[in-house]
């Protein structure tokens, strides 16, 4: 009887810890969902456009810096 009570208590403690961890994770996910839903669409679009512009500028600069002519290559 004692062994059964010990095993039952251990399972109860495990379930309790799992429930607590699940509740904490749900709280974190809810906070993430709320911050995602509250994102300003216009601000996100402007940020994306700026990142694309920076990427294009970096590509242009590296293409210009690495540009070699056939004569430069043959030297």
PQR file with spaces between the fields and no chain letter, atoms N, CA, C, O and H, PARSE charges and radii, in Angstrom:
ATOM       1  N    UNK     1       0.827   -1.189    0.000 -0.4000 1.5000
ATOM       2  CA   UNK     1       0.000    0.000    0.000 -0.0000 2.0000
ATOM       3  C    UNK     1       0.879    1.264    0.000  0.5500 1.7000
ATOM       4  O    UNK     1       0.584    2.253   -0.671 -0.5500 1.4000
ATOM       5  N    UNK     2       1.948    1.191    0.763 -0.4000 1.5000
ATOM       6  CA   UNK     2       2.864    2.323    0.856 -0.0000 2.0000
ATOM       7  C    UNK     2       3.531    2.607   -0.491  0.5500 1.7000
ATOM       8  O    UNK     2       3.681    3.763   -0.884 -0.5500 1.4000
ATOM       9  H    UNK     2       2.189    0.388    1.308  0.4000 1.0000
ATOM      10  N    UNK     3       3.924    1.559   -1.184 -0.4000 1.5000
ATOM      11  CA   UNK     3       4.557    1.732   -2.493 -0.0000 2.0000
ATOM      12  C    UNK     3       3.588    2.358   -3.488  0.5500 1.7000
ATOM      13  O    UNK     3       3.980    3.201   -4.294 -0.5500 1.4000
ATOM      14  H    UNK     3       3.801    0.619   -0.865  0.4000 1.0000
ATOM      15  N    UNK     4       2.327    1.947   -3.432 -0.4000 1.5000
ATOM      16  CA   UNK     4       1.317    2.502   -4.336 -0.0000 2.0000
ATOM      17  C    UNK     4       1.098    3.971   -4.052  0.5500 1.7000
ATOM      18  O    UNK     4       0.947    4.762   -4.983 -0.5500 1.4000
ATOM      19  H    UNK     4       2.009    1.262   -2.777  0.4000 1.0000
ATOM      20  N    UNK     5       1.079    4.353   -2.785 -0.4000 1.5000
ATOM      21  CA   UNK     5       0.917    5.766   -2.421 -0.0000 2.0000
ATOM      22  C    UNK     5       2.112    6.592   -2.886  0.5500 1.7000
ATOM      23  O    UNK     5       1.946    7.716   -3.361 -0.5500 1.4000
ATOM      24  H    UNK     5       1.203    3.710   -2.029  0.4000 1.0000
ATOM      25  N    UNK     6       3.308    6.040   -2.752 -0.4000 1.5000
ATOM      26  CA   UNK     6       4.520    6.730   -3.186 -0.0000 2.0000
ATOM      27  C    UNK     6       4.506    6.936   -4.697  0.5500 1.7000
ATOM      28  O    UNK     6       4.817    8.024   -5.183 -0.5500 1.4000
ATOM      29  H    UNK     6       3.443    5.127   -2.367  0.4000 1.0000
ATOM      30  N    UNK     7       4.146    5.901   -5.431 -0.4000 1.5000
ATOM      31  CA   UNK     7       4.089    6.007   -6.895 -0.0000 2.0000
ATOM      32  C    UNK     7       3.025    6.995   -7.320  0.5500 1.7000
ATOM      33  O    UNK     7       3.232    7.777   -8.248 -0.5500 1.4000
ATOM      34  H    UNK     7       3.893    5.018   -5.036  0.4000 1.0000
ATOM      35  N    UNK     8       1.892    6.965   -6.649 -0.4000 1.5000
ATOM      36  CA   UNK     8       0.809    7.893   -6.973 -0.0000 2.0000
ATOM      37  C    UNK     8       1.231    9.337   -6.692  0.5500 1.7000
ATOM      38  O    UNK     8       0.953   10.242   -7.480 -0.5500 1.4000
ATOM      39  H    UNK     8       1.724    6.330   -5.894  0.4000 1.0000
ATOM      40  N    UNK     9       1.895    9.534   -5.574 -0.4000 1.5000
ATOM      41  CA   UNK     9       2.373   10.881   -5.231 -0.0000 2.0000
ATOM      42  C    UNK     9       3.391   11.388   -6.238  0.5500 1.7000
ATOM      43  O    UNK     9       3.376   12.563   -6.605 -0.5500 1.4000
ATOM      44  H    UNK     9       2.120    8.800   -4.934  0.4000 1.0000
ATOM      45  N    UNK    10       4.270   10.509   -6.682 -0.4000 1.5000
ATOM      46  CA   UNK    10       5.280   10.907   -7.669 -0.0000 2.0000
ATOM      47  C    UNK    10       4.617   11.287   -8.992  0.5500 1.7000
ATOM      48  O    UNK    10       4.998   12.271   -9.627 -0.5500 1.4000
ATOM      49  H    UNK    10       4.282    9.554   -6.384  0.4000 1.0000
ATOM      50  N    UNK    11       3.619   10.496   -9.400 -0.4000 1.5000
ATOM      51  CA   UNK    11       2.908   10.832  -10.638 -0.0000 2.0000
ATOM      52  C    UNK    11       2.157   12.144  -10.505  0.5500 1.7000
ATOM      53  O    UNK    11       2.111   12.938  -11.445 -0.5500 1.4000
ATOM      54  H    UNK    11       3.310    9.697   -8.885  0.4000 1.0000
ATOM      55  N    UNK    12       1.570   12.372   -9.342 -0.4000 1.5000
ATOM      56  CA   UNK    12       0.839   13.625   -9.108 -0.0000 2.0000
ATOM      57  C    UNK    12       1.789   14.818   -9.182  0.5500 1.7000
ATOM      58  O    UNK    12       1.443   15.851   -9.755 -0.5500 1.4000
ATOM      59  H    UNK    12       1.607   11.727   -8.578  0.4000 1.0000
ATOM      60  N    UNK    13       2.968   14.683   -8.612 -0.4000 1.5000
ATOM      61  CA   UNK    13       3.955   15.768   -8.650 -0.0000 2.0000
ATOM      62  C    UNK    13       4.408   16.026  -10.084  0.5500 1.7000
ATOM      63  O    UNK    13       4.570   17.178  -10.487 -0.5500 1.4000
ATOM      64  H    UNK    13       3.249   13.844   -8.147  0.4000 1.0000
ATOM      65  N    UNK    14       4.611   14.961  -10.852 -0.4000 1.5000
ATOM      66  CA   UNK    14       5.020   15.116  -12.253 -0.0000 2.0000
ATOM      67  C    UNK    14       3.947   15.826  -13.054  0.5500 1.7000
ATOM      68  O    UNK    14       4.247   16.721  -13.844 -0.5500 1.4000
ATOM      69  H    UNK    14       4.479   14.026  -10.524  0.4000 1.0000
ATOM      70  N    UNK    15       2.695   15.430  -12.855 -0.4000 1.5000
ATOM      71  CA   UNK    15       1.583   16.083  -13.560 -0.0000 2.0000
ATOM      72  C    UNK    15       1.504   17.555  -13.165  0.5500 1.7000
ATOM      73  O    UNK    15       1.255   18.413  -14.011 -0.5500 1.4000
ATOM      74  H    UNK    15       2.451   14.702  -12.213  0.4000 1.0000
ATOM      75  N    UNK    16       1.715   17.847  -11.889 -0.4000 1.5000
ATOM      76  CA   UNK    16       1.680   19.234  -11.423 -0.0000 2.0000
ATOM      77  C    UNK    16       2.766   20.078  -12.065  0.5500 1.7000
ATOM      78  O    UNK    16       2.505   21.206  -12.485 -0.5500 1.4000
ATOM      79  H    UNK    16       1.917   17.150  -11.202  0.4000 1.0000
ATOM      80  N    UNK    17       3.983   19.549  -12.148 -0.4000 1.5000
ATOM      81  CA   UNK    17       5.079   20.290  -12.785 -0.0000 2.0000
ATOM      82  C    UNK    17       4.808   20.492  -14.278  0.5500 1.7000
ATOM      83  O    UNK    17       5.084   21.558  -14.828 -0.5500 1.4000
ATOM      84  H    UNK    17       4.195   18.633  -11.807  0.4000 1.0000
ATOM      85  N    UNK    18       4.266   19.456  -14.927 -0.4000 1.5000
ATOM      86  CA   UNK    18       3.952   19.560  -16.347 -0.0000 2.0000
ATOM      87  C    UNK    18       2.872   20.605  -16.583  0.5500 1.7000
ATOM      88  O    UNK    18       2.957   21.390  -17.527 -0.5500 1.4000
ATOM      89  H    UNK    18       4.042   18.590  -14.480  0.4000 1.0000
ATOM      90  N    UNK    19       1.861   20.616  -15.731 -0.4000 1.5000
ATOM      91  CA   UNK    19       0.788   21.604  -15.847 -0.0000 2.0000
ATOM      92  C    UNK    19       1.319   23.016  -15.672  0.5500 1.7000
ATOM      93  O    UNK    19       0.937   23.923  -16.412 -0.5500 1.4000
ATOM      94  H    UNK    19       1.792   19.978  -14.963  0.4000 1.0000
ATOM      95  N    UNK    20       2.196   23.205  -14.700 -0.4000 1.5000
ATOM      96  CA   UNK    20       2.782   24.530  -14.462 -0.0000 2.0000
ATOM      97  C    UNK    20       3.617   24.986  -15.655  0.5500 1.7000
ATOM      98  O    UNK    20       3.529   26.143  -16.064 -0.5500 1.4000
ATOM      99  H    UNK    20       2.507   22.468  -14.100  0.4000 1.0000
ATOM     100  N    UNK    21       4.425   24.088  -16.217 -0.4000 1.5000
ATOM     101  CA   UNK    21       5.248   24.435  -17.381 -0.0000 2.0000
ATOM     102  C    UNK    21       4.369   24.761  -18.583  0.5500 1.7000
ATOM     103  O    UNK    21       4.674   25.676  -19.349 -0.5500 1.4000
ATOM     104  H    UNK    21       4.497   23.148  -15.885  0.4000 1.0000
ATOM     105  N    UNK    22       3.294   24.025  -18.748 -0.4000 1.5000
ATOM     106  CA   UNK    22       2.377   24.275  -19.859 -0.0000 2.0000
ATOM     107  C    UNK    22       1.706   25.632  -19.709  0.5500 1.7000
ATOM     108  O    UNK    22       1.565   26.368  -20.686 -0.5500 1.4000
ATOM     109  H    UNK    22       3.046   23.282  -18.126  0.4000 1.0000
ATOM     110  N    UNK    23       1.295   25.966  -18.499 -0.4000 1.5000
ATOM     111  CA   UNK    23       0.664   27.266  -18.267 -0.0000 2.0000
ATOM     112  C    UNK    23       1.642   28.413  -18.526  0.5500 1.7000
ATOM     113  O    UNK    23       1.252   29.444  -19.074 -0.5500 1.4000
ATOM     114  H    UNK    23       1.409   25.368  -17.706  0.4000 1.0000
ATOM     115  N    UNK    24       2.898   28.247  -18.139 -0.4000 1.5000
ATOM     116  CA   UNK    24       3.901   29.279  -18.402 -0.0000 2.0000
ATOM     117  C    UNK    24       4.111   29.449  -19.905  0.5500 1.7000
ATOM     118  O    UNK    24       4.209   30.571  -20.403 -0.5500 1.4000
ATOM     119  H    UNK    24       3.215   27.409  -17.693  0.4000 1.0000
ATOM     120  N    UNK    25       4.178   28.337  -20.615 -0.4000 1.5000
ATOM     121  CA   UNK    25       4.375   28.387  -22.076 -0.0000 2.0000
ATOM     122  C    UNK    25       3.183   29.037  -22.760  0.5500 1.7000
ATOM     123  O    UNK    25       3.358   29.802  -23.709 -0.5500 1.4000
ATOM     124  H    UNK    25       4.098   27.426  -20.211  0.4000 1.0000
ATOM     125  N    UNK    26       1.975   28.746  -22.295 -0.4000 1.5000
ATOM     126  CA   UNK    26       0.784   29.379  -22.867 -0.0000 2.0000
ATOM     127  C    UNK    26       0.807   30.891  -22.655  0.5500 1.7000
ATOM     128  O    UNK    26       0.416   31.655  -23.537 -0.5500 1.4000
ATOM     129  H    UNK    26       1.832   28.125  -21.525  0.4000 1.0000
ATOM     130  N    UNK    27       1.263   31.312  -21.491 -0.4000 1.5000
ATOM     131  CA   UNK    27       1.373   32.746  -21.216 -0.0000 2.0000
ATOM     132  C    UNK    27       2.372   33.397  -22.163  0.5500 1.7000
ATOM     133  O    UNK    27       2.112   34.476  -22.696 -0.5500 1.4000
ATOM     134  H    UNK    27       1.581   30.692  -20.774  0.4000 1.0000
ATOM     135  N    UNK    28       3.513   32.746  -22.375 -0.4000 1.5000
ATOM     136  CA   UNK    28       4.523   33.276  -23.302 -0.0000 2.0000
ATOM     137  C    UNK    28       3.977   33.346  -24.726  0.5500 1.7000
ATOM     138  O    UNK    28       4.183   34.340  -25.423 -0.5500 1.4000
ATOM     139  H    UNK    28       3.724   31.870  -21.943  0.4000 1.0000
ATOM     140  N    UNK    29       3.288   32.306  -25.154 -0.4000 1.5000
ATOM     141  CA   UNK    29       2.731   32.284  -26.509 -0.0000 2.0000
ATOM     142  C    UNK    29       1.666   33.358  -26.690  0.5500 1.7000
ATOM     143  O    UNK    29       1.579   33.976  -27.750 -0.5500 1.4000
ATOM     144  H    UNK    29       3.121   31.498  -24.588  0.4000 1.0000
ATOM     145  N    UNK    30       0.864   33.579  -25.667 -0.4000 1.5000
ATOM     146  CA   UNK    30      -0.170   34.622  -25.736 -0.0000 2.0000
ATOM     147  C    UNK    30       0.479   36.002  -25.873  0.5500 1.7000
ATOM     148  O    UNK    30       0.008   36.838  -26.645 -0.5500 1.4000
ATOM     149  H    UNK    30       0.935   33.077  -24.806  0.4000 1.0000
ATOM     150  N    UNK    31       1.547   36.236  -25.132 -0.4000 1.5000
ATOM     151  CA   UNK    31       2.255   37.517  -25.226 -0.0000 2.0000
ATOM     152  C    UNK    31       2.846   37.697  -26.621  0.5500 1.7000
ATOM     153  O    UNK    31       2.790   38.791  -27.182 -0.5500 1.4000
ATOM     154  H    UNK    31       1.929   35.557  -24.505  0.4000 1.0000
ATOM     155  N    UNK    32       3.410   36.635  -27.179 -0.4000 1.5000
ATOM     156  CA   UNK    32       3.967   36.700  -28.533 -0.0000 2.0000
ATOM     157  C    UNK    32       2.877   36.970  -29.559  0.5500 1.7000
ATOM     158  O    UNK    32       3.062   37.771  -30.475 -0.5500 1.4000
ATOM     159  H    UNK    32       3.456   35.746  -26.723  0.4000 1.0000
ATOM     160  N    UNK    33       1.742   36.300  -29.404 -0.4000 1.5000
ATOM     161  CA   UNK    33       0.619   36.499  -30.328 -0.0000 2.0000
ATOM     162  C    UNK    33       0.117   37.940  -30.271  0.5500 1.7000
ATOM     163  O    UNK    33      -0.155   38.553  -31.304 -0.5500 1.4000
ATOM     164  H    UNK    33       1.591   35.649  -28.660  0.4000 1.0000
ATOM     165  N    UNK    34      -0.002   38.467  -29.070 -0.4000 1.5000
ATOM     166  CA   UNK    34      -0.500   39.832  -28.927 -0.0000 2.0000
ATOM     167  C    UNK    34       0.461   40.837  -29.550  0.5500 1.7000
ATOM     168  O    UNK    34       0.025   41.777  -30.214 -0.5500 1.4000
ATOM     169  H    UNK    34       0.218   37.969  -28.231  0.4000 1.0000
ATOM     170  N    UNK    35       1.762   40.648  -29.345 -0.4000 1.5000
ATOM     171  CA   UNK    35       2.721   41.592  -29.922 -0.0000 2.0000
ATOM     172  C    UNK    35       2.741   41.488  -31.438  0.5500 1.7000
ATOM     173  O    UNK    35       2.967   42.485  -32.124 -0.5500 1.4000
ATOM     174  H    UNK    35       2.115   39.884  -28.806  0.4000 1.0000
ATOM     175  N    UNK    36       2.505   40.287  -31.971 -0.4000 1.5000
ATOM     176  CA   UNK    36       2.460   40.109  -33.421 -0.0000 2.0000
ATOM     177  C    UNK    36       1.222   40.767  -34.005  0.5500 1.7000
ATOM     178  O    UNK    36       1.299   41.425  -35.043 -0.5500 1.4000
ATOM     179  H    UNK    36       2.322   39.478  -31.414  0.4000 1.0000
ATOM     180  N    UNK    37       0.099   40.598  -33.360 -0.4000 1.5000
ATOM     181  CA   UNK    37      -1.146   41.178  -33.854 -0.0000 2.0000
ATOM     182  C    UNK    37      -1.143   42.695  -33.759  0.5500 1.7000
ATOM     183  O    UNK    37      -1.790   43.370  -34.559 -0.5500 1.4000
ATOM     184  H    UNK    37       0.037   40.063  -32.517  0.4000 1.0000
ATOM     185  N    UNK    38      -0.419   43.231  -32.789 -0.4000 1.5000
ATOM     186  CA   UNK    38      -0.390   44.673  -32.607 -0.0000 2.0000
ATOM     187  C    UNK    38       0.666   45.362  -33.475  0.5500 1.7000
ATOM     188  O    UNK    38       0.834   46.578  -33.394 -0.5500 1.4000
ATOM     189  H    UNK    38       0.107   42.682  -32.139  0.4000 1.0000
ATOM     190  N    UNK    39       1.369   44.604  -34.292 -0.4000 1.5000
ATOM     191  CA   UNK    39       2.408   45.192  -35.140 -0.0000 2.0000
ATOM     192  C    UNK    39       1.768   46.190  -36.117  0.5500 1.7000
ATOM     193  O    UNK    39       0.708   45.930  -36.686 -0.5500 1.4000
ATOM     194  H    UNK    39       1.233   43.616  -34.358  0.4000 1.0000
ATOM     195  N    UNK    40       2.421   47.311  -36.292 -0.4000 1.5000
ATOM     196  CA   UNK    40       1.935   48.340  -37.198 -0.0000 2.0000
ATOM     197  C    UNK    40       2.306   47.944  -38.619  0.5500 1.7000
ATOM     198  O    UNK    40       3.485   47.818  -38.949 -0.5500 1.4000
ATOM     199  H    UNK    40       3.282   47.523  -35.830  0.4000 1.0000
ATOM     200  N    UNK    41       1.298   47.748  -39.456 -0.4000 1.5000
ATOM     201  CA   UNK    41       1.531   47.282  -40.817 -0.0000 2.0000
ATOM     202  C    UNK    41       2.339   48.289  -41.631  0.5500 1.7000
ATOM     203  O    UNK    41       3.241   47.905  -42.374 -0.5500 1.4000
ATOM     204  H    UNK    41       0.339   47.850  -39.189  0.4000 1.0000
ATOM     205  N    UNK    42       2.023   49.560  -41.495 -0.4000 1.5000
ATOM     206  CA   UNK    42       2.752   50.579  -42.248 -0.0000 2.0000
ATOM     207  C    UNK    42       4.222   50.613  -41.831  0.5500 1.7000
ATOM     208  O    UNK    42       5.114   50.715  -42.673 -0.5500 1.4000
ATOM     209  H    UNK    42       1.290   49.872  -40.891  0.4000 1.0000
ATOM     210  N    UNK    43       4.461   50.526  -40.535 -0.4000 1.5000
ATOM     211  CA   UNK    43       5.853   50.542  -40.048 -0.0000 2.0000
ATOM     212  C    UNK    43       6.607   49.307  -40.534  0.5500 1.7000
ATOM     213  O    UNK    43       7.779   49.401  -40.900 -0.5500 1.4000
ATOM     214  H    UNK    43       3.737   50.443  -39.850  0.4000 1.0000
ATOM     215  N    UNK    44       5.954   48.167  -40.540 -0.4000 1.5000
ATOM     216  CA   UNK    44       6.590   46.945  -41.020 -0.0000 2.0000
ATOM     217  C    UNK    44       6.911   47.053  -42.513  0.5500 1.7000
ATOM     218  O    UNK    44       7.966   46.593  -42.950 -0.5500 1.4000
ATOM     219  H    UNK    44       5.002   48.091  -40.243  0.4000 1.0000
ATOM     220  N    UNK    45       6.019   47.652  -43.292 -0.4000 1.5000
ATOM     221  CA   UNK    45       6.257   47.818  -44.724 -0.0000 2.0000
ATOM     222  C    UNK    45       7.433   48.754  -44.975  0.5500 1.7000
ATOM     223  O    UNK    45       8.254   48.491  -45.853 -0.5500 1.4000
ATOM     224  H    UNK    45       5.162   48.025  -42.937  0.4000 1.0000
ATOM     225  N    UNK    46       7.522   49.828  -44.226 -0.4000 1.5000
ATOM     226  CA   UNK    46       8.631   50.773  -44.382 -0.0000 2.0000
ATOM     227  C    UNK    46       9.951   50.108  -43.997  0.5500 1.7000
ATOM     228  O    UNK    46      10.960   50.291  -44.677 -0.5500 1.4000
ATOM     229  H    UNK    46       6.854   50.042  -43.513  0.4000 1.0000
ATOM     230  N    UNK    47       9.946   49.338  -42.907 -0.4000 1.5000
ATOM     231  CA   UNK    47      11.157   48.631  -42.488 -0.0000 2.0000
ATOM     232  C    UNK    47      11.607   47.636  -43.549  0.5500 1.7000
ATOM     233  O    UNK    47      12.799   47.533  -43.839 -0.5500 1.4000
ATOM     234  H    UNK    47       9.127   49.189  -42.354  0.4000 1.0000
ATOM     235  N    UNK    48      10.666   46.907  -44.125 -0.4000 1.5000
ATOM     236  CA   UNK    48      11.000   45.952  -45.173 -0.0000 2.0000
ATOM     237  C    UNK    48      11.579   46.663  -46.394  0.5500 1.7000
ATOM     238  O    UNK    48      12.553   46.189  -46.979 -0.5500 1.4000
ATOM     239  H    UNK    48       9.698   46.991  -43.890  0.4000 1.0000
ATOM     240  N    UNK    49      10.994   47.787  -46.782 -0.4000 1.5000
ATOM     241  CA   UNK    49      11.479   48.553  -47.927 -0.0000 2.0000
ATOM     242  C    UNK    49      12.906   49.058  -47.671  0.5500 1.7000
ATOM     243  O    UNK    49      13.744   49.046  -48.573 -0.5500 1.4000
ATOM     244  H    UNK    49      10.203   48.173  -46.306  0.4000 1.0000
ATOM     245  N    UNK    50      13.174   49.499  -46.441 -0.4000 1.5000
ATOM     246  CA   UNK    50      14.519   49.978  -46.101 -0.0000 2.0000
ATOM     247  C    UNK    50      15.529   48.830  -46.161  0.5500 1.7000
ATOM     248  O    UNK    50      16.649   49.015  -46.635 -0.5500 1.4000
ATOM     249  H    UNK    50      12.494   49.509  -45.709  0.4000 1.0000
ATOM     250  N    UNK    51      15.144   47.665  -45.689 -0.4000 1.5000
ATOM     251  CA   UNK    51      16.035   46.514  -45.741 -0.0000 2.0000
ATOM     252  C    UNK    51      16.316   46.105  -47.181  0.5500 1.7000
ATOM     253  O    UNK    51      17.443   45.741  -47.515 -0.5500 1.4000
ATOM     254  H    UNK    51      14.233   47.515  -45.304  0.4000 1.0000
ATOM     255  N    UNK    52      15.302   46.161  -48.030 -0.4000 1.5000
ATOM     256  CA   UNK    52      15.500   45.832  -49.441 -0.0000 2.0000
ATOM     257  C    UNK    52      16.411   46.852  -50.111  0.5500 1.7000
ATOM     258  O    UNK    52      17.274   46.487  -50.910 -0.5500 1.4000
ATOM     259  H    UNK    52      14.385   46.456  -47.759  0.4000 1.0000
ATOM     260  N    UNK    53      16.226   48.115  -49.793 -0.4000 1.5000
ATOM     261  CA   UNK    53      17.065   49.169  -50.355 -0.0000 2.0000
ATOM     262  C    UNK    53      18.518   48.985  -49.925  0.5500 1.7000
ATOM     263  O    UNK    53      19.430   49.127  -50.739 -0.5500 1.4000
ATOM     264  H    UNK    53      15.525   48.412  -49.144  0.4000 1.0000
ATOM     265  N    UNK    54      18.734   48.671  -48.653 -0.4000 1.5000
ATOM     266  CA   UNK    54      20.098   48.434  -48.165 -0.0000 2.0000
ATOM     267  C    UNK    54      20.727   47.226  -48.848  0.5500 1.7000
ATOM     268  O    UNK    54      21.911   47.247  -49.184 -0.5500 1.4000
ATOM     269  H    UNK    54      17.993   48.556  -47.991  0.4000 1.0000
ATOM     270  N    UNK    55      19.947   46.185  -49.052 -0.4000 1.5000
ATOM     271  CA   UNK    55      20.447   44.985  -49.714 -0.0000 2.0000
ATOM     272  C    UNK    55      20.846   45.296  -51.156  0.5500 1.7000
ATOM     273  O    UNK    55      21.913   44.878  -51.606 -0.5500 1.4000
ATOM     274  H    UNK    55      18.985   46.168  -48.779  0.4000 1.0000
ATOM     275  N    UNK    56      20.004   46.018  -51.877 -0.4000 1.5000
ATOM     276  CA   UNK    56      20.301   46.381  -53.255 -0.0000 2.0000
ATOM     277  C    UNK    56      21.548   47.260  -53.336  0.5500 1.7000
ATOM     278  O    UNK    56      22.366   47.099  -54.242 -0.5500 1.4000
ATOM     279  H    UNK    56      19.137   46.357  -51.512  0.4000 1.0000
ATOM     280  N    UNK    57      21.693   48.185  -52.392 -0.4000 1.5000
ATOM     281  CA   UNK    57      22.877   49.048  -52.374 -0.0000 2.0000
ATOM     282  C    UNK    57      24.135   48.226  -52.116  0.5500 1.7000
ATOM     283  O    UNK    57      25.166   48.455  -52.749 -0.5500 1.4000
ATOM     284  H    UNK    57      21.029   48.315  -51.656  0.4000 1.0000
ATOM     285  N    UNK    58      24.056   47.272  -51.190 -0.4000 1.5000
ATOM     286  CA   UNK    58      25.214   46.423  -50.903 -0.0000 2.0000
ATOM     287  C    UNK    58      25.581   45.584  -52.124  0.5500 1.7000
ATOM     288  O    UNK    58      26.763   45.411  -52.420 -0.5500 1.4000
ATOM     289  H    UNK    58      23.219   47.086  -50.676  0.4000 1.0000
ATOM     290  N    UNK    59      24.588   45.066  -52.830 -0.4000 1.5000
ATOM     291  CA   UNK    59      24.872   44.307  -54.046 -0.0000 2.0000
ATOM     292  C    UNK    59      25.529   45.175  -55.107  0.5500 1.7000
ATOM     293  O    UNK    59      26.464   44.735  -55.776 -0.5500 1.4000
ATOM     294  H    UNK    59      23.628   45.207  -52.590  0.4000 1.0000
ATOM     295  N    UNK    60      25.052   46.401  -55.265 -0.4000 1.5000
ATOM     296  CA   UNK    60      25.613   47.297  -56.270 -0.0000 2.0000
ATOM     297  C    UNK    60      27.066   47.655  -55.938  0.5500 1.7000
ATOM     298  O    UNK    60      27.924   47.673  -56.820 -0.5500 1.4000
ATOM     299  H    UNK    60      24.292   46.758  -54.721  0.4000 1.0000
ATOM     300  N    UNK    61      27.326   47.934  -54.684 -0.4000 1.5000
ATOM     301  CA   UNK    61      28.689   48.298  -54.275 -0.0000 2.0000
ATOM     302  C    UNK    61      29.637   47.122  -54.464  0.5500 1.7000
ATOM     303  O    UNK    61      30.747   47.294  -54.967 -0.5500 1.4000
ATOM     304  H    UNK    61      26.629   47.919  -53.967  0.4000 1.0000
ATOM     305  N    UNK    62      29.207   45.928  -54.064 -0.4000 1.5000
ATOM     306  CA   UNK    62      30.097   44.773  -54.215 -0.0000 2.0000
ATOM     307  C    UNK    62      30.297   44.411  -55.682  0.5500 1.7000
ATOM     308  O    UNK    62      31.382   43.970  -56.060 -0.5500 1.4000
ATOM     309  H    UNK    62      28.306   45.788  -53.655  0.4000 1.0000
ATOM     310  N    UNK    63      29.282   44.586  -56.510 -0.4000 1.5000
ATOM     311  CA   UNK    63      29.436   44.301  -57.933 -0.0000 2.0000
ATOM     312  C    UNK    63      30.412   45.290  -58.568  0.5500 1.7000
ATOM     313  O    UNK    63      31.216   44.920  -59.424 -0.5500 1.4000
ATOM     314  H    UNK    63      28.400   44.944  -56.203  0.4000 1.0000
ATOM     315  N    UNK    64      30.335   46.532  -58.145 -0.4000 1.5000
ATOM     316  CA   UNK    64      31.234   47.548  -58.691 -0.0000 2.0000
ATOM     317  C    UNK    64      32.671   47.318  -58.201  0.5500 1.7000
ATOM     318  O    UNK    64      33.620   47.505  -58.963 -0.5500 1.4000
ATOM     319  H    UNK    64      29.682   46.833  -57.449  0.4000 1.0000
ATOM     320  N    UNK    65      32.829   46.925  -56.972 -0.4000 1.5000
ATOM     321  CA   UNK    65      34.162   46.710  -56.417 -0.0000 2.0000
ATOM     322  C    UNK    65      34.814   45.466  -57.018  0.5500 1.7000
ATOM     323  O    UNK    65      36.032   45.431  -57.194 -0.5500 1.4000
ATOM     324  H    UNK    65      32.058   46.772  -56.353  0.4000 1.0000
ATOM     325  N    UNK    66      34.030   44.465  -57.329 -0.4000 1.5000
ATOM     326  CA   UNK    66      34.579   43.218  -57.851 -0.0000 2.0000
ATOM     327  C    UNK    66      34.607   43.165  -59.369  0.5500 1.7000
ATOM     328  O    UNK    66      34.977   42.147  -59.954 -0.5500 1.4000
ATOM     329  H    UNK    66      33.041   44.494  -57.186  0.4000 1.0000
ATOM     330  N    UNK    67      34.218   44.256  -60.004 -0.4000 1.5000
ATOM     331  CA   UNK    67      34.173   44.279  -61.462 -0.0000 2.0000
ATOM     332  C    UNK    67      35.603   44.260  -62.015  0.5500 1.7000
ATOM     333  O    UNK    67      36.413   45.123  -61.679 -0.5500 1.4000
ATOM     334  H    UNK    67      33.918   45.083  -59.529  0.4000 1.0000
ATOM     335  N    UNK    68      35.901   43.290  -62.848 -0.4000 1.5000
ATOM     336  CA   UNK    68      37.219   43.210  -63.480 -0.0000 2.0000
ATOM     337  C    UNK    68      37.037   43.063  -64.981  0.5500 1.7000
ATOM     338  O    UNK    68      36.095   42.429  -65.458 -0.5500 1.4000
ATOM     339  H    UNK    68      35.242   42.588  -63.121  0.4000 1.0000
ATOM     340  N    UNK    69      37.939   43.649  -65.688 -0.4000 1.5000
ATOM     341  CA   UNK    69      37.878   43.526  -67.143 -0.0000 2.0000
ATOM     342  C    UNK    69      38.643   42.262  -67.554  0.5500 1.7000
ATOM     343  O    UNK    69      39.307   41.629  -66.733 -0.5500 1.4000
ATOM     344  H    UNK    69      38.704   44.164  -65.301  0.4000 1.0000
ATOM     345  N    UNK    70      38.539   41.917  -68.812 -0.4000 1.5000
ATOM     346  CA   UNK    70      39.240   40.737  -69.315 -0.0000 2.0000
ATOM     347  C    UNK    70      40.746   40.931  -69.206  0.5500 1.7000
ATOM     348  O    UNK    70      41.469   39.983  -68.903 -0.5500 1.4000
ATOM     349  H    UNK    70      37.999   42.431  -69.478  0.4000 1.0000
ATOM     350  N    UNK    71      41.234   42.162  -69.451 -0.4000 1.5000
ATOM     351  CA   UNK    71      42.664   42.422  -69.354 -0.0000 2.0000
ATOM     352  C    UNK    71      43.145   42.284  -67.907  0.5500 1.7000
ATOM     353  O    UNK    71      44.223   41.741  -67.666 -0.5500 1.4000
ATOM     354  H    UNK    71      40.646   42.933  -69.698  0.4000 1.0000
ATOM     355  N    UNK    72      42.360   42.769  -66.948 -0.4000 1.5000
ATOM     356  CA   UNK    72      42.736   42.616  -65.547 -0.0000 2.0000
ATOM     357  C    UNK    72      42.778   41.145  -65.162  0.5500 1.7000
ATOM     358  O    UNK    72      43.631   40.736  -64.374 -0.5500 1.4000
ATOM     359  H    UNK    72      41.484   43.210  -67.144  0.4000 1.0000
ATOM     360  N    UNK    73      41.900   40.375  -65.690 -0.4000 1.5000
ATOM     361  CA   UNK    73      41.848   38.958  -65.386 -0.0000 2.0000
ATOM     362  C    UNK    73      43.056   38.209  -65.970  0.5500 1.7000
ATOM     363  O    UNK    73      43.578   37.282  -65.351 -0.5500 1.4000
ATOM     364  H    UNK    73      41.207   40.707  -66.330  0.4000 1.0000
ATOM     365  N    UNK    74      43.491   38.621  -67.166 -0.4000 1.5000
ATOM     366  CA   UNK    74      44.598   37.939  -67.821 -0.0000 2.0000
ATOM     367  C    UNK    74      45.957   38.297  -67.210  0.5500 1.7000
ATOM     368  O    UNK    74      46.912   37.541  -67.392 -0.5500 1.4000
ATOM     369  H    UNK    74      43.067   39.374  -67.669  0.4000 1.0000
ATOM     370  N    UNK    75      46.074   39.372  -66.522 -0.4000 1.5000
ATOM     371  CA   UNK    75      47.357   39.770  -65.926 -0.0000 2.0000
ATOM     372  C    UNK    75      47.772   38.855  -64.887  0.5500 1.7000
ATOM     373  O    UNK    75      48.829   39.044  -64.284 -0.5500 1.4000
ATOM     374  H    UNK    75      45.299   39.986  -66.373  0.4000 1.0000
